[in-house]
Structures are given as C-alpha cells and as structure tokens.
Amino acid sequence: MHIIIVGCGRVGAQLAQILSSEGHNVVIVDKNQESFKRLGADFNGITITGVGFDPDILKRAGIERADALAAVTNGDNSNIMVSQIAKRIYNVPRVLTRIYDPLRADIYKKFGLNTIGTTTLVAHIFRSALLKESAKHEFTIGNDIGLVEYRVEEEETAAKESGGGKK
C-alpha cells in the first residue's frame, strides 16, 4: 500500500517504522526536518519536510495514488485540515485523524472523518489500571469497531506465579 503519514512525532515515527518494516510504501511529512531522526536508520520510506495540508507537499507525497493517510500531528486543526483535503479533494480511500480534544472528536466524527480520540482512550485505560479493574473499551473508526482490553491480575496471584508469594 502507498501510505502517507502527516506528523513525525512519536506516534507518526513509530507508525512509519512499523508500516515500512511490513513492506508498505510509506511517505512521512513533517514541518520540522529534525523530527525525521526518530525514524532511525532502518526506515526505508520517503521523508518530506513541509506542512501536511499544503497541496504541493501532498502531491510530492503521492496523494493522487495514496491508499491511506494518517494525520497524527500534535495539532487537531492541522490533522482535521489534512484529513478533509485527503478525503474530499483527493478521495483517499482510508483516512484516519488523531484528535486530542474529546469534544472535537465527536463533532468531526459526525462530519464523516474517521477520528481516533487518543485522549479519551488513554484516560479510560489509565482509569482501569489505577482502580485495578479489568475493562474493555470499545471505540469506533468510521464503521469499524476497535477494542482495547485491560486485564487486572490479582497481586497475590501474580506474586505466586513469579515466585515472590507473601510469607
């Protein structure tokens, strides 16, 4: 697949590394050239320095033939803009948008953007871990449903299994 990733922060860099190692044609765009250092020497995709919603940058990234685009910058507005351009102008078949603000995630989901509200998802996982409650958190990405499961092991059981039971 030809996949464009906009944003080479921690998430974008890791996503690019994973997809590249799986043999996908990956192009990653970031406005800061230094961000590409996160990719490491094994990354065999293409890096482009520029703003991800600039039409010239998107064309250099091959948006006309892109199978998918992930907008994972640290700015909701940038992610929304590049996602709308990719989806509405270039008809990219699969567009995913990371949104930090939970209220925005719901609003843009209603506008047809496939959003992942990482703030809400991570908050639920932390809640489960802090309260030592097993939990399943469902989330939707367009018509797809995802599931994150957090299982709690009783401390006594875990201690016995590791050989450090209470005496």
N, C-alpha and C positions, 0 to 999 in steps of 0.2 A: 504494500500500500504506500501511496505518497501522502505523508502526514506532515502538516505544518504545526509547529508549536510556537506560540507567541508568548514570550516570557521565559528567561533562562535563570530564574531564581532556583531555589532548592527543589520545588516540585517540577518545574519545567525541565531542569537539568536531569533529574532522575528519570522522568518520563522519557526524555530523549534518549538517554543511555539504554533504558530497557527496550524501547522500540527499535533502536539501532542494532542492538545485540540480537534481536529477533529477526533481523534481516529486512526491516522496513526502510523505505527511502524517507529519511527524516530531514526536514529543514527547520531550524530553530532561529527565531528572530528575537533580538533584544536591542534596546536602545543604548545599552552600555556594553562595549566591547569586552571589558574586564569580566563580565558575567560568564563568558564562554569558558573561562578557566575551570569552572565547575564540571565541565563535561569530561575532562580527563583525556588522556592520550588514546584510549580505545574507541572514542566516539568517531564513527566514520560517516557522519552526516554532513550537512552543509550548515554553516552559520552565516547569518546576515545581520549586520548592525543597522538598526533603524527603528522607526516607530511602526508598530504592528498594524496600525489601521491606515497607513499610507498606501494608496493604490499601487504606486511604483514598487514599493518594497514587497507587497503581496504578489505582484506579477513576477518579480525576481524569484520569489519563493515557489512559484509554480502553482498559484492558486487556481488557475484555469483547469488544471488536471488533478487537483487535490482530492483525495478520497475522504480525508478527515482533517479537522483543525481543532486544536485545543488552545483556548485563551486562558493562560494561567499567570498573567502579570500580577503585581501586587495592587493594582487599581481596578476597582469594579467598573468604573466608567470606560476605561480602556478595553477591558475584557468584553463589555457589552457592545462597544462600537465595532471592534474587530469581528465579533461573532455575528452581528447583524449584517455587516458587509459581506462576510463569507457566505452566510446563509441566503440573504436576499438578492445580492448582486451577482455572486459567482456560483450560486446553487451548489455549494459544497455539501455532499450527501450527509456527512456526520460532523456536527459542530457541537463542542462542549465548552461551557463557560463556567469558570470558577468565580463564585460570588462570596464575598466575606459578609456583607450585611444581610442578615436573615430576611429583613423586610423586602429588600431588593430582589432576593432570590425568588420569593413568592410572586412578586409583581412581574418579573421577567419570564418566569415560567408560564404565566398567563398569556404573555405575548408570544409564546411559542419557542423561546430559547430553551435549550437543554442546559439547565444550570445544576451545578453541584455546590450546595451551601456548606462549605467546609467548616465554618464556624459552628453551626448548629450540630453537624455530625460529630465533630470532635468534642463539643461540650457534652453531648449525650454519652459518649464513650468515657470521658473523664468522670462524669456523674456515676456511672455504673461501677467504675473502678474504685472511686472514693468510698462509695457506700457498700462495696463488696457484694454487688448484686449482679447476677447473670442477666444479660439483656440482649435482645435482638432489636436492632434499629433498621427499619426499612426506609429507603429513600428512593425517589424516582428520578430518572433522567429521561425526559420525554415520555415515551410509552414503556420504557424499560424500568424494571424494579430491581433495586440493589438491596443487599442485606449485609449488615455488619453485625457479627455476633461477638459478644464478650462473655466469656465464661469465668466464673469465680471458683477457685478451688479452696476448700476449707484449709486453713493454715495447718491444722493438725494433720490432715491427710497429706498435704504437701511435705510437711516436715518428716513424716514417717517414710514417705517414698524416697526422700533424699538422705535418709539415714540420720536425721537430726531430731528424732522424736523427743517429746517432753519427758523429763525424768522426775 
